[in-house]
């Protein structure tokens, strides 16, 4: 698995170009997240791809050839912080609810919605941690699940900033 | 100054230095054609939009400048796809301008509406849809910059009909390209450079692999200096032919699937490969597991995504070939490669014995003789534009090119039908040069409608059809790998000479070796286009051949008596 961060032009079609490129290189994307940066012309992507280091290099270098990609960096070998966010709707009745709450607490999740027969749990953290919570919730009955995909950032002074853009006229 | 979008487009193209463009009108591009009529631009009416893209491509390859193709929306645009992909795979700077339905109709499946930017996304360097007249000048300028900087490639600009019709202020100075500011490409550090110098100076059996990038970078002069300073022999890729004169002693010829035997053996015996502006395509390397096992590798390449893609290298110098060669040259210390050059000469001598040119005339006309005759008669000074297949490989083997950009051929995509339209484009780029088409009877039939374009434009091109009655390269594979089961390769063709006459072009036919030279001479003396139908040996094969998946040293060589082993009476 390879993790890449890319800064791209925030305009229509760019996501398509990025995902189409991965498809053309026959690289399967595990997760791809896009969000705004403090410059509204620029968006930041975290791409997690099913490939080896060679594929990661190829994806990075090929991404940078796209006119709309300002910077692409394979950060797989760097010291990283990785976060995934999940909303999990799980079956919960009067009997097992206290037990559930205990488990959620261990995983530092939060209950964000309560209904007579179910709960929605919000949890964030590494993929392993979220996978772990889902595993223990499964016996209760997971009704629905939404995961954000991974966002990643290199630690400390290892900065990845978009190149400064010229001011639009 | 207020102009319509269509007028802005024509004015912008003129200011960008465009003189000729190749296209076909239709509903969604009509406003532009109306403006074209009032401009100084010369529009070449093609017979199929694929031809327009190949012409723009041929124009670009012959000149190094951007070639422009134009078409209407829908089928006009989709007909361009093959030509765009051809330009993409061979890094050719082409700008395609397509009309699009009005912006309010986008997404409605309107008549002749197609998502051409979506379709061409993976086969263009960049593409863009323009739906406001005021964005046209900048978009076209940006397209030209993108197409012809770094590693060149095709760019498509799709302009909606309402943008062509609307009026906007035309301010050329304000419409400067405003491309996103990208991070500077990762290049190489001093340690990498030092490693390359060390390899260069310690190698005993070095070999340079020269590619298309040398021409693109404008490095041919520098490259020749470098080669002579280092005294290292040069092998060329198909698209690299012309980057270093064939007359030079250090030029060994073409490498790869149909490369010269001594070149492929030299690659397998070398202790250092210096790859310049080439990308280790599978047609060049053969089986990667056995490729150049004893050689270290230096890769000089502008496109970082090509590094370690197919062949892992020991030193990668990412950047412009000319600049890097300039930096490397002063560091050359060792230039003693006498033993190595002697070893290559020995292998060369062995191959010459098998060469068809060295065999006695048996009364049959071989394609190799035809190419050799054209080469001799044109003194090697023509621009030769080939199609794809056996004749293409024979051209590469037997026409000895001295000048850069004098061989124009579809290498990466291998597009049949390329030759005739690309030659028309090349002729517009180099009107004073002698331009020859070398095509097979199969590929020529794919785009022969462009003969009418030649006549309408009154241009002078010489066309040699190497006619063997087969889709020859496919037939060769069937002979070698499918036990001579010739399925769908025997090919009926029209009487090409009579066909040429029907178009208003002089047509000739040659069936034996003695008539070949005279007919070529006559065609050259004639002031207008001439088509010559060369009826060559039907079942001749291109040798040597590295079968797909085999190592470079595992070539199939020409049988000592080709007549006995392959020929049937024509």
Interface residues (C-beta under 8 A of the other chain):
Chain A: X9 X13 X16 X17 X20 X21 X24 X54 X57 X58 X61 X62 X64 X65 X66 X67 X68 X69 X70 X71 X163 X164 X165 X166 X168 X169
Chain B: X117 X118 X121 X122 X125 X126 X146 X151 X174 X178 X179 X180 X181 X182 X183 X185 X303 X304 X305 X307 X308 X309
